[in-house]
């Protein structure tokens, strides 16, 4: 049997990327800023997954999302580590639900630091639920034609006999 693209399995090297080794509290602390910082690469990845319908074709886009998250957290560590840590500790110790309402003061300090050092404002409430169009340079995939069903051998061919009125109420 000849080798086809459908048989292709990526190697471990293609699949292996460094993982972000951080806690859920760190993700919750950074979620709004991280989402906005990596917005375009995340949308590119999701668009690829939706259009290609084959995760093997979107490995590079997925790696870009991970790279972007690393870049974001390195920038935070370099510029806003103290503010981030205070906000994260507040969220982490605010109860089992990690509620934000008890940490608005430390959030404001962290948001100001991100704005000053990364040039990014905290996204407004509802930002991620709004329609935000994404322009891509990736070519749109060509749709794979679906095979037509085989005709049933017992069904008469209506197209060849024009004298039969199929579907008529008066036949």
URSUL-V313559 format. One record per helix or strand of 2 or more residues. SS is the DSSP state (2 for helix, 1 for strand). FROM is the first residue (numbers start at 0). TO is the last residue. If there is no record, write none. Layout:
SS_FROM_TO, SS_FROM_TO
//
This chain:
2_4_6, 2_11_14, 2_23_36, 2_38_51, 2_54_78, 2_80_91, 2_100_117, 2_126_128, 2_157_159
//
